[in-house]
Amino acid sequence: MVHYQKYASERTRFQRLINDLDRSTGKYREEVHLKTAIMSFINAVIKYGAGEENLEFRMHLRYEFLMLGLQPVIDKMRELENATLDRHLNFFEMVRNEDERALGKRFETIHIDAKSANSMFDIIKKKIAHSSAYPSFLSILQHLLLLPKSGRSIHHWSLIDQLIQQIVLQHDDGGNPDIAPLDINFKDVIEKVTNQDRIQSQMEKEKEQACDELRSELTRKDREMESKEQARISFPIEISTLEEAMSALHDMQEKSEKQRAELDDAKAQNEQLQASMNSFRELIQNGKIDKDSMSEAEELLKKMASATIPTTSGTSSGGSMSGGAPPPPPPPPPGMPGAPPPPPPMMGGGGPPPPPPPGMMGPAKQRKNLPKPSNPLKSFNWSKIADMQLQGTLWMDIDETKTIKLLDFADFDKNFSAYQKKGSDESDDGYGSFKQQKPKELSVIDGRRSQNCNILLSKLKLTNEEICKAVLTMDTAESIPKDMIEQLLKYLPTPEEATLLNEHQGEVSNMARADRFMYDLSRIAHYHQRLNCLYYKKKFQERMSDAKPKVEAVLKACREIQTSQKLKKLLEIVLVLGNYMNKGARGNAAGFRISSLNKIIDTKSSVSRNVTMLHYLLEMVERKFPDVFKLDEEVSSVPAAARVNLGELEKELGVLRVGLKELETELNYQRNRTSTDKGDKFVSVMGDFKTVSSISFNKLSDLLDEAKQRYNKVCKLFGEDPDKVSLEQFFQIFDIFIHSFGEAKMDNINFRKKKEEEEKRARMEADRLARDKLRKQSRKAKAGKNGEGEFDDLVSALRNGEVFGDDMVKMNLKKGRKISQQNNRKNGDDRERMGRVVTAQPGRTVAM
């Protein structure tokens, strides 16, 4: 047909066949025979030969016939109603339907509309939308858009059509069932592309492998850098720790020298007393005891009673013994009359002094006379300190005389009257977020435990040799983070597991990863104790850094509260006001519990329920005691101390103390070993650490003891019992009060601002009302003179917005230009319409 196409100069092959099918000769029999022969040829070409087993070839030829207009011709030939011809037509349709169904199955659909470009595009897009071919499909469409629109564009489309046909039909061996327009073996071309893909895939795998190696190397380098950085950071800390150690050693040396000097003095004094005692014995034995000797003996006994010998376990600076009573005098020799009775204990020795008589509980503090309130006052719910508990507290030093003279009790009576203010008490006064099978391995460890251990080792990214080396050298290279050591402690081999692993030591190469790790680790002597010591070493500085600021905060807060004159003055003011409010049994107090401070805010004003006694107190303090107004600045360490839990802090130090004891025990064991492993640095590394850490810990422990002693003093200073009030509770009372103190400050400021704004608005309203009144008076006066122009004034007021007040004026300013233009256009018409008499007011008329 191709040769005939060239011979007949046809545009496409099969063109003559379609033309003959469509042509009518006028002779029915000849026409039917011709059309039957042509359809028989078409069916044979499509169904048999190359297309017998090749769906693509059948579809290719059928599309070619249909593009030449075969379908309308078939519909036309059915009008001939010839059975033979109809069988060929039906065969064509049957094969077509079978092929279309087979093609539809490839795309998981029932029918493909080959006549619709949109339908075929959607099917192709659905097929490759989520595959690696989609970018190429998109690129084809993008480049098809760039084909020229004129000239030889039809030839470009024809070439693309022929290329795609040849790609679809060409066999794997390069043969073509149809005429190939181009001498190209697409199999070779595809093979080259495939080889390029394989090469590219292999290169990607190699690059990925290289990247993994680089990542591993980078991780190792990061660990090295972290260890160096940690060493750099810890270097100043070590220097500071060494300085603290030297300072502690210096203090210990001074203390030891002082104790030695005290001991020498006591020994010398003891020798003198012993000599005097010997001479006294001689006097007794010789019977030479007269009045002078008796007085001398009494003096000697007094010296013995006051003499003290410090012990090496540590004495106080005063050198007093812990026993209290002096040693008794020596017994008289046998046969001698009884010696004179020993003198009463002196100089703090002996028993306590006799209790005072009933009712005599030490000096009582004098009460100050307070003026009588003008009316009953609200009650201040405080807790009084009994007079017997006042001795040694700051309340004994407070003199309220000057404060009483400065206070305005009349104003206080008004604000805290027991009688409630009538009317609305709720007024607002401003106070108020693919799978590979693993080789068979030997595993004696529990499966779940082994799996978790493997996960840990994969995160650690270290070999067993590197881990064991770190354990032996106590990780001087800082290759294992402390959190990983904490996890490793959970997966150390138990004695039973270590025994099982040792039974299979001949099969080490077949052990699973977790089993091999535990086996290698169990070969190290005292591996469990080593890791515990290593974890303690890594966590020591962190724990010290966490505990030390807490102790220092308590010390600083105690010092601030103890020395704060502002706080003392504030307590004095509260004491005066409390006694003034609580006239009678609840009043007449010389002091109150500090917990009462947080009850000040619970006392509401009788003028406004939004005002409390604390707001009033701050307003008064700001005017008359401006220094006290800055109390929160003077006790700035209290909030940090209020967050300290003394029990938890002592527990943390207890953990450090136990760790030091365990470290010392392990050091003794390692020092007494007859043989050590290669590369073992436990004794050298942990020995130095033990020395430095012990000094730092002892210093922190002494600091904590000092903080507790200072807290006891401060607690007693405020009349509180440190056994009943914990450190946390004590400072929380002050923390809550200081917080309320600051909030009340802001409330007063906001209230003052709000009051100023209200006064400003009131003045503006009064001014506006005054202007309106003057304006009305001016109009009345004008109307009274001539009785005319009132309507004009009304229109003018409506135009400029004066009749609506200042708000209308503001709105007119925004729309002034528009309103002005409209008024100008209407002005002439309005004047013409207003040439009549209108009623301006009842009973009056104005002529226009």
Salt bridges, closest charged atoms under 4 A:
ASP20 OD1 - ARG23 NH2 3.43
ASP22 OD1 - LYS76 NZ 3.48
GLU31 OE2 - LYS35 NZ 3.74
GLU56 OE2 - ARG106 NH1 2.90
GLU64 OE2 - ARG13 NE 2.89
ASP99 OD1 - ARG58 NH2 2.95
ASP99 OD2 - ARG62 NH2 2.72
GLU100 OE2 - ARG96 NE 3.32
GLU100 OE1 - HIS111 ND1 3.82
ASP178 OD2 - ARG13 NH2 2.47
ASP178 OD2 - HIS60 NE2 2.74
GLU208 OE2 - ARG215 NH1 3.74
ASP212 OD1 - ARG215 NH1 2.64
GLU217 OE2 - ARG220 NH2 2.34
GLU224 OE2 - ARG220 NH1 2.62
GLU229 OE2 - ARG232 NH2 2.32
GLU244 OE2 - LYS548 NZ 3.11
GLU254 OE2 - HIS250 NE2 2.66
ASP387 OD1 - ARG367 NH2 2.61
ASP399 OD1 - LYS368 NZ 3.69
GLU400 OE2 - LYS365 NZ 3.27
GLU426 OE2 - ARG609 NE 3.92
ASP428 OD2 - LYS754 NZ 3.09
ASP475 OD2 - LYS538 NZ 2.95
GLU478 OE1 - LYS538 NZ 2.80
GLU497 OE2 - ARG449 NE 2.92
ASP520 OD1 - ARG516 NE 3.24
GLU542 OE1 - LYS482 NZ 3.74
GLU542 OE2 - LYS539 NZ 3.20
ASP546 OD2 - LYS550 NZ 3.64
GLU572 OE2 - LYS569 NZ 3.37
GLU622 OE1 - ARG752 NH2 3.35
ASP632 OD1 - LYS745 NZ 3.29
GLU634 OE2 - LYS566 NZ 3.35
GLU648 OE2 - LYS651 NZ 3.84
GLU650 OE2 - LYS708 NZ 2.91
GLU652 OE2 - LYS550 NZ 3.49
GLU666 OE1 - HIS526 ND1 3.00
ASP680 OD2 - ARG530 NH2 2.30
ASP680 OD2 - ARG673 NH1 3.75
GLU720 OE1 - ARG593 NH1 3.94
GLU743 OE2 - HIS739 NE2 2.92
ASP747 OD2 - HIS615 NE2 3.08
GLU765 OE2 - ARG768 NH2 2.71
ASP772 OD2 - ARG768 NH1 2.91
ASP772 OD1 - ARG775 NH1 2.79
GLU790 OE1 - ARG844 NH1 3.95
GLU802 OE1 - ARG775 NE 3.79
GLU802 OE1 - ARG779 NH2 3.76
ASP806 OD2 - ARG771 NH2 3.23
ASP830 OD1 - ARG833 NH2 2.61
